Amino acid sequence: MREYDLFIPVKRRQSVELADLKRQLTKFFGGLTYFPQRNEGRWRLGRITYRDDIVILRVFATNALRAERFLKRMRRQIQRDFKQDEVLIVSRKVKLI
């Protein structure tokens, strides 16, 4: 089984886009975990440090190939909808106990 964390940058006016993303992920994966507390993402590019407020969406999949195809398409949509050059999606192998 694979776990995917999507680090989504949010601004006040993007509640519709976030609600739509959660709906699409729930439909495809059958559910999701939403970490609504705002976190701060920072990264450097040259001498400039960038900052975003982010939330994290977590989904699980038994078919990694199918999930990753879907998430690659979703990444392009997320970048467009949230006006980002990149969106971080982390994948981990998990074992249920």
Secondary structure as UniProt FT lines:
FT   STRAND          2..9
FT   HELIX           12..14
FT   HELIX           15..29
FT   STRAND          33..45
FT   TURN            46..47
FT   STRAND          48..61
FT   HELIX           64..81
FT   TURN            82..83
FT   STRAND          88..93
//
